[in-house]
Amino acid sequence: MGNWVENEGLSIFVVLVWLGLNVFLFWWYYLAYDIPPKFFYTRILLGRALALARAPAACLNFNCMLILLPVCRNLLSFLRGSSACCSTRVRRQLDRNLTFHKMVAWMIALHTAIHTIAHLFNVEWSVQARVEEKGTLAAVLSSLGDNPNESYINFYRKTIGNPVGGLYVAFTYLAGLTGVIITLALILIITSSTKTIRRSYFEVFWYTHHLFVIFFIGLVIHGAGRIVRGQTAASLAEHNPEICYKNFTHWGKKGACPIPQFSGNPPMTWKWVVGPMFLYLCERLVRFWRSQQKVVITKVVIHPFKTIELQMMKKGFKMEVGQYIFVKCPAVSKLEWHPFTLTSAPEEDYFSIHIRIVGDWTEGLFNACGCDKQEFQEAWKLPKIAVDGPFGTASEDVFSYETVMLVGAGIGVTPFASVLKSVWYKYCHDATNLKLKKIYFYWLCRDTHAFEWFADLLQSLEAQMQERNNADFLSYNIYLTGWDESQATHFVMHHEEEKDVITGLKQKTLYGRPNWENEFKTIAGKHPGSRIGVFLCGPEGLADTLNKQSISNSEADPRGVHFIFNKENF
């Protein structure tokens, strides 16, 4: 149970608190509009749809306050790096920032749907009440404001019925027009954020996501029209609606109830979102300042499997293992920024990234760097690069454990290149202060060519550990998940050789996929009473498997073995 709490519990606690606040706000504001006499006459016109529109509006304000915070990367990196305010458990929750961002976005979508549907009924009934035959309470209320010294309760002042009246409200009133605009912006943002669009058409995702600017502007001014109106406090003191509504035909006459007076609710959204909007503005200013700093590409290396390595230098650039940066190449796109994990070690005098060519932007960068040409590319011909970062990730905590499991799938091995390089440098100089004592490294890849760019690093580490008489420090398992019949025959013929036919390493390449349950049980048996960090950069399906194994193979006894699951998320 202890490890379940460590792996999932705090995250579930955060989610439950967030859901609880949403439920509380919804119920509180529903009652605030469904019970008080201030909105008695508003409820006569609109019924329960009034409360059903205002309750999700409060939840929208709350969630729109939260939605920008998880994407303030510099703020999160600062908090993550501050040991004074960030324990290991809190840092692990900060690593789930994008997961929380998506959850909040779906909650915004849910409350937007409820809010919009409720207001569709509100508009229809407001228009209908305005053109209703005289003699009813709704008609009398709707006519208030037509005469001097009267204030209106029904915001719709025309005498055009539905459906034209409803369309008139939607496209001429501030609340209606901004509501249409922000709803359309939200639909485009959410639909373009699906995994398929993000991976296959990243540019579509990138550009439509910036509709959030229009969304927030519309959100802030949405309530400025004050169309939701309630009876004023002064009017309530002399006109009790629960008594006076029975004699509405005599309002204003001598000895009868005075005509009720109404005022609109002041806009409140800005109070919720002004703080996060200011923080995000500061975030963008920091990013802009960083993007103006000069970056020099010192070397471009073309690796097999359509992968290139960019080695760069930038004044004042400092990094930790496993961090990532955002890269912009104006020669390819003046606006697009793409995240890449740093593959260099902090000990090196440059920083590097490995980029697999899988889309239009990466293809453009590949060509801009002259990688499509056979001849040598002069340094001055290389494109200008802007870099934002570095930003912290879960892999920064690798050196906080004595034992770790590093699992990379395909190009997902890149964060661990930085980790393994840093380990190699530490062993070359002084490893006495290194807390990390054992690394279990797993790399799953479909194609044999993908191994080549990483094999040199593993060979160096292998030689270094043997030289130091510490060959057991690093146990690595490379799995080839895809091969054909001719390859299989070739592997069998060379299986008895000292070094692996694919990687050139002494550890032979394995075929298929790991039996994770056996792997976890074996490691747990070798390290009783340890806290073992499990770090993954790979697909969601593998993340679910490793997370379940981390929980099921951890002991309930706090003194027993505990697997702590961490996933790269950017």
Residue, then its C-alpha position, 0 to 999 in steps of 0.5 A: m500500500g505504501n508504494w501505491v501511495e507513492n506511485e499513485g496516491l498523491s496524484i489521486f489526492v490532487v485529482l480528488v481535491w480538484l474534482g471536489l472543488n469543482v463539485f463544491l463550486f458547482w453546487w454552491y453557485y447553483l444554490a446561490y442562484d436557485i434559492p435567494p430572493k434576489f433572483f426570484y423574478t429572474r427564475i420566473l423568466l428563466g426557470r432552473a436554466l438560470a442556476l444551470a448556466r451560472a454554476p458551470a460558469a463558476c467552474l469555468n472561471f476556476n478551471c480557466m485559472l488553472i489551465l495556464l499554470p501547468v504550461c508555465r515551464n520556467l515557473l515549474s522548472f524553478l519550483r522543481g529545482s528548488s529543494a526548499c519548496c519541492s520535495t521529491r513527491v511534489r516534483r513528481q507531481l510537477d512532472r505530470n503537468l501536461t496530464f493535469h493540463k489535459m484534464v483541466a481542458w476536458m473539464i472546461a469543455l464539459h462546463t462549456a457544454i452545460h453553460t452553453i446549453a443552459h443559456l440556449f434555453n435562457v435566450e429562448w425563454s427571454v425572447q419568448a417572454r418579451v413577445e408574450e401576450k400581456g397579462t402574465l407575470a413574465a410579460v410584466l417583468s419583460s416590459l419593465g424598463d420600457n418606462p422612465n424610472e424603471s430598470y429592466i430584468n429581461f436583457y432582450r429589449k426587441t420585440i422580435g420572436n424566435p428564432v430570429g430573436g435568438l440569432y439576434v442575441a447570439f450575434t449582436y449582444l456582447a455576451g452572445l458574440t463572445g460566447v460564440i467566438i470562445t466556444l468555436a475557439l475551444i472546439l478547434i483547440i480541443t479537436s486539434s489536440t488529439k494524439t493523431i493530429r498532434r503526431s501527424y499534423f503538429e503544425v495544425f496543433w501548434y497554430t490552433h492552440h494559440l487560439f487560447v489568446i482569443f479564448f481568454i480575451g473573449l472570456v474576460i469580456h464575456g460578462a461585461g454586458r451584465i445580462v444576468r440581472g437580479q433585484t437590488a438590495a434596496s428594492l428587496a427591502e421594500h419589495n418582497p418578491e415572494i409576497c408581491y409576485k401575487n399582485f403583480t398587476h397592482w405594482g406601483k399603485k398606492g398601497a401596493c408593492p412598489i415596482p422592483q428595481f434590478s441591476g446586472n451582475p458585475p463581471m467576475t472572470w477577470k478576478w479569477v484569471v488575471g493572476p495566471m494570465f500575468l504569470y503566463l505573460c512573464e513566461r512568454l517574455v522570458r521565452f522571448w528573451r531566451s530566443q534572442q540569445k545567440v546559439v551556435i551550431t558547432k557540429v551536425v552529425i548524420h546518424p542512421f535511421k534518419t536521425i541527426e545530431l545537433q551539437m550547439m553552444k550558447k553563452g550561460f547555458k547550464m543543464e542537468v541530466g534528462q532535461y529538454i529544450f524547445v528549438k525554433c529554426p526560423a529558416v523552417s518556420k518563424l513561429e514553431w517551437h519543438p521540444f527535444t530531449l538533451t542527449s549531452a551530459p552537463e560535463e560536456d562543453y556543448f549541448s546536443i539533441h538527436i532529431r529523428i526525421v518524421g515530419d515536415w518541420t524535421e524534414g525542413l531542418f534536415n535540409a536546412c542543415g545541408c544533410d540532404k547534400q553529399e558535399f561538406q557543409e560550411a559552418w557559416k551556411l548552417p541555419k540560425i537556431a533559437v533555443d528555450g530552456p532547459f526545462g526539468t523532467a523526471s529523469e533529473d531524479v535518476f541520481s537520487y536513487e541507489t538503483v534505477m531501471l531506465v526504459g527507452a523505446g525507439i528514439g525515447v532512449t535520448p533522455f538516458a543518453s544524457v544520464l549514461k554520459s554523465v555517469w561515464y564522466k563521473y566514473c572517469h573523474d571521481a565516482t566516490n560521491l555518486k549515490l547511484k550504484k546500479i543501473y538496469f537499462y532496457w532499450l526496445c527498438r524495431d529496427t537494427h539501424a536504430f541501435e547504431w548511433f547509441a552503440d558507441l556510448l554503450q561501448s565506452l561505458e562497457a569498457q570504462m566499467q570493466e577498467r574500473n572493475n565494476a562491470d556489474f554497475l551497468s546491466y543493459n538489455i537491448y531488445l529488437t522487436g522487429w526483424d525478418e527471416s533473413q536477419a534471423t538467419h544472420f543472427v543465428m550464424h553469428h550468435e557464438e561470436e564474442k561481440d553482438v553482430i548488431t551493436g558490437l557489444k559483449q551483451k547480446t541483443l535479445y529478440g521480442r519484448p521483455n517479460w516485465e513481471n520476471e524483470f521486476k521480480t528479479i530486480a526486487g530479489k536482488h535489492p531487498g529493502s530498496r527504493i528503485g526508481v523506474f524511468l520511462c521515455g516511451p508510449e502510453g501502453l508501456a507506461d501503463t504496464l510499467n506503472k502496474q508492475s511498479i505497484s504490484n511488485s512493491e511491498a506493503d512494508p515500508r522497509g521492503v522494496h519499492f518501485i517508484f515509477n517516473k515517465e518523461n512528459f513534455 
